[in-house]
Amino acid sequence: MSDTSPTDPMAETFEAQRDRLRAVAHRMLGSHADAEDVVQEAWLRLSRQDATTIDNLAGWLTTVVGRISLDVLRSRQARPETSYDDRLSELVVTLDDSPAPEDDAVLADSVGLALLVVLESLGPSERLAFVLHDLFAVPFDEIGHILGRSTAASKMLASRARRKVQAIERPTGVGREQREVVQAFLAAARRGDFEELLRVLDPEVKLTVDSPTGVVVTLGATQVAAGARLSARAATQGRAVLVNGLPGIVSWREDGTPLSVVAFTVVDGRISDITVVIDPAKLSRMDLPDPA
């Protein structure tokens, strides 16, 4: 909740910038809660600032949000246990009604699951330079001011981050091939066809299950295939969805309460990543479609 006052001119100016600042922080941090905290901290700092000393309020706020976000990213590096897996509840689930959407609509509206994973691999300075310049067109001299580096150094950071992002294949829309791979996996899971499961799984596939007792990660096709009954149940009771732009399945219990959300990352014709949320508390906080 905002503490700003609608009668305060500075507050009104800040409110006009709030959505943009929240978007910057969210793409920097990948967490709606963290983004809200950063924006609120930016307001607190602005409220203590003499407005007459600020020539460009939008630029000043971008700088403050960037610096706070940078501090959060660096803090995460110092505490590696605070990982992406702790934020698995922040998934955007939409019905997959189109036969072959080939655009980036969902990814453009939010940080997609695959892109977020890529961004997590960047260093804090690289991530800030890439997000601010490539996603929000902030000039490199302003980025350098935030980082305490030269304009040239900021350009190099953004360029290096861009190469890393481009080097990692990520879905830019859900095509027919991705759906066919997921359907083949689910069909094999229903039949208990272990060999077919191994065929459609990447040898180094990662399965992440967010359960009431915590996040459990399983690595390797053999281990994931052995536990594929979870996805088999979703296949028989589920409905095709997009989960942060990735092909997925959402399923419900007989009483209509959500049972699970499953998202699949498909690379080069094989499933490289499966994310499963079965924690009822987290499922209840998601904006899920109604049962079919």
C-alpha positions in Angstrom: 0.0 0.0 0.0 1.3 3.4 -0.9 2.0 6.0 1.8 1.9 8.8 -0.6 -0.6 11.7 -0.2 -2.7 12.6 -3.3 -2.5 16.3 -2.3 1.3 16.4 -2.3 2.6 17.5 -5.7 5.7 15.4 -5.2 3.6 12.4 -4.4 1.4 13.0 -7.5 4.6 13.1 -9.6 5.8 9.9 -8.0 2.5 8.1 -8.6 2.7 8.9 -12.3 6.1 7.1 -12.3 5.1 4.2 -10.1 4.1 1.6 -12.7 7.3 2.2 -14.7 9.4 2.0 -11.6 7.7 -1.2 -10.6 8.3 -2.7 -14.0 12.0 -1.8 -13.9 12.4 -3.4 -10.4 10.4 -6.5 -11.4 12.6 -7.1 -14.4 15.7 -6.5 -12.4 14.6 -8.8 -9.5 12.1 -11.2 -10.9 9.9 -10.9 -7.9 6.7 -8.8 -7.5 7.1 -8.6 -3.7 10.7 -7.4 -4.0 9.8 -4.9 -6.7 7.1 -3.4 -4.5 9.5 -3.1 -1.7 12.1 -1.4 -3.9 9.5 1.1 -5.2 8.3 1.9 -1.7 11.9 2.5 -0.6 12.4 4.8 -3.5 9.3 6.8 -2.3 10.7 7.0 1.2 14.0 8.3 -0.1 12.2 10.9 -2.3 10.1 12.0 0.6 13.3 12.9 2.5 14.8 14.7 -0.5 14.6 18.4 -1.2 12.6 18.4 -4.5 14.2 21.7 -5.6 17.6 19.8 -5.9 16.2 17.3 -8.5 16.3 18.5 -12.1 15.0 15.3 -13.7 12.6 13.4 -11.3 12.1 10.5 -13.7 15.8 10.0 -14.1 16.5 10.5 -10.4 13.9 7.8 -9.5 15.3 5.4 -12.1 18.7 5.9 -10.6 17.4 5.2 -7.1 15.4 2.1 -8.1 18.4 0.8 -10.0 20.7 1.3 -7.1 18.3 -0.3 -4.6 17.8 -3.3 -7.0 21.5 -3.6 -7.4 21.9 -3.9 -3.7 19.2 -6.6 -3.6 21.0 -8.5 -6.3 24.3 -8.3 -4.6 22.7 -9.4 -1.3 21.3 -12.5 -3.1 24.8 -13.3 -4.4 26.1 -13.2 -0.8 23.2 -15.4 0.3 22.9 -18.1 -2.5 20.2 -19.9 -0.6 17.9 -17.1 -1.7 17.4 -18.6 -5.1 14.9 -18.5 -7.9 13.3 -21.6 -6.6 12.1 -19.7 -3.6 9.9 -17.6 -6.0 8.2 -20.4 -7.9 4.8 -19.2 -6.8 5.2 -16.1 -9.0 3.9 -17.8 -12.2 1.6 -16.3 -14.8 -0.9 -18.9 -16.0 -3.1 -18.3 -19.0 -5.3 -20.6 -21.1 -3.5 -22.0 -24.2 -6.5 -21.7 -26.5 -4.6 -20.9 -29.7 -3.4 -23.7 -31.9 0.0 -22.2 -32.5 0.7 -18.7 -31.0 4.1 -17.6 -32.4 4.5 -14.3 -30.7 6.0 -13.1 -27.5 2.9 -11.6 -25.9 3.2 -13.4 -22.5 6.9 -12.9 -22.3 6.6 -9.2 -23.2 4.1 -8.6 -20.4 6.2 -10.3 -17.7 9.6 -11.8 -17.2 9.1 -15.2 -18.7 10.3 -18.2 -16.8 13.1 -19.0 -19.2 14.3 -15.4 -19.5 14.2 -15.1 -15.7 16.5 -18.2 -15.4 18.9 -16.6 -17.9 18.9 -13.3 -16.1 19.7 -15.1 -12.8 22.9 -16.3 -14.5 24.1 -12.7 -15.0 26.2 -10.8 -12.5 24.3 -7.9 -10.8 26.1 -5.2 -12.9 25.5 -7.1 -16.2 21.9 -7.6 -15.3 21.3 -4.0 -14.5 23.0 -2.7 -17.6 21.1 -5.2 -19.8 17.6 -4.6 -18.2 17.9 -0.8 -18.1 19.3 -0.4 -21.6 17.8 -3.2 -23.6 14.3 -3.3 -22.0 13.9 0.3 -20.8 16.2 2.3 -23.2 18.0 4.1 -20.3 21.1 5.8 -21.7 24.5 4.3 -20.9 25.7 7.4 -19.2 22.9 7.2 -16.7 23.6 3.4 -16.2 27.2 4.3 -15.6 26.2 6.8 -13.0 24.2 4.1 -11.2 27.0 1.6 -11.4 29.8 4.1 -10.6 31.4 3.2 -13.9 32.2 4.9 -17.2 29.8 5.0 -20.1 32.1 2.7 -22.1 32.3 0.2 -19.3 28.5 0.2 -19.0 28.2 -0.5 -22.8 30.6 -3.4 -22.4 28.5 -4.9 -19.5 25.3 -4.7 -21.5 27.0 -6.2 -24.6 28.4 -9.1 -22.5 25.0 -9.7 -20.9 23.3 -9.6 -24.3 25.6 -12.2 -25.7 24.9 -14.5 -22.7 21.1 -14.1 -23.2 21.3 -14.7 -26.9 23.6 -17.8 -26.4 20.9 -19.6 -24.4 18.0 -20.8 -26.4 14.7 -20.0 -24.8 11.1 -20.3 -26.0 9.7 -17.1 -27.7 6.2 -18.5 -28.0 4.8 -22.0 -27.9 4.8 -23.7 -31.3 3.5 -27.0 -32.5 6.8 -28.9 -31.9 6.9 -27.9 -28.3 3.3 -29.0 -27.7 4.0 -32.3 -29.5 7.0 -33.0 -27.2 5.0 -32.2 -24.1 2.1 -34.4 -25.3 4.5 -37.2 -26.0 5.9 -37.0 -22.5 2.5 -37.0 -20.9 1.3 -39.9 -23.0 4.4 -41.9 -22.1 3.9 -41.0 -18.5 0.3 -42.3 -18.7 1.4 -45.6 -20.3 4.4 -46.0 -18.0 6.6 -46.1 -21.1 10.1 -45.6 -19.6 12.0 -45.7 -22.8 9.7 -43.1 -24.5 10.1 -40.9 -21.5 13.9 -41.1 -21.9 13.6 -40.2 -25.6 11.7 -36.9 -25.0 13.7 -35.9 -21.9 17.1 -34.1 -22.1 19.7 -36.2 -20.4 20.4 -33.3 -18.0 16.7 -32.4 -17.5 15.9 -30.6 -14.2 12.6 -31.3 -12.3 11.7 -28.7 -9.7 8.8 -29.5 -7.4 7.4 -26.9 -5.1 5.6 -28.8 -2.4 4.2 -27.9 1.0 7.4 -29.1 2.6 9.7 -27.1 0.4 11.4 -27.2 -3.0 12.8 -30.5 -4.2 15.1 -30.6 -7.3 15.7 -33.8 -9.3 18.4 -33.9 -12.0 18.8 -36.4 -14.9 16.5 -38.1 -17.3 16.5 -41.5 -15.5 15.5 -40.0 -12.2 12.9 -37.7 -13.7 11.4 -40.5 -15.8 11.1 -42.7 -12.7 8.9 -40.0 -11.0 6.8 -39.1 -14.0 3.5 -40.5 -12.5 3.0 -36.9 -11.1 2.8 -35.5 -14.6 0.7 -38.5 -15.7 -2.0 -37.6 -13.1 -1.9 -34.0 -14.4 -2.4 -35.2 -18.0 -5.6 -37.1 -17.2 -7.2 -34.3 -15.1 -5.5 -31.2 -16.6 -6.0 -28.4 -19.0 -3.5 -27.0 -21.4 -2.1 -23.6 -20.3 0.8 -21.3 -20.8 2.9 -20.8 -17.7 5.0 -17.7 -18.1 4.9 -18.3 -21.9 5.9 -22.0 -21.5 3.6 -25.0 -22.4 2.0 -26.3 -19.3 -0.8 -28.2 -17.6 -3.0 -27.1 -14.7 -5.2 -29.7 -12.9 -7.8 -29.6 -10.2 -9.2 -32.0 -7.6 -12.8 -33.2 -7.8 -14.0 -30.4 -5.5 -12.5 -27.8 -7.9 -9.5 -26.8 -5.8 -6.2 -26.6 -7.8 -4.1 -29.8 -7.7 -1.0 -28.7 -9.6 0.6 -26.4 -12.2 3.2 -27.9 -14.4 5.5 -26.0 -16.9 7.8 -27.5 -19.5 10.8 -26.0 -21.2 11.5 -27.6 -24.6 14.9 -27.1 -26.2 16.0 -28.9 -29.5 13.0 -31.3 -29.3 13.5 -32.4 -25.8 12.3 -31.3 -22.4 15.1 -29.6 -20.5 13.2 -28.3 -17.5 10.0 -29.2 -15.7 8.6 -27.0 -13.0 5.8 -28.4 -10.8 3.9 -26.5 -8.1 1.8 -28.7 -5.8 1.9 -26.5 -2.7 -1.8 -25.7 -2.0 -0.9 -22.4 -0.3 1.0 -21.2 -3.4 -1.6 -22.5 -5.8 -4.3 -20.6 -4.0 -2.4 -17.3 -4.5 -2.2 -17.9 -8.3 -4.7 -16.4 -10.7 -5.7 -19.7 -12.3 -8.3 -20.3 -15.0 -11.5 -22.1 -14.0 -11.6 -25.9 -14.4 -12.7 -27.1 -17.9 
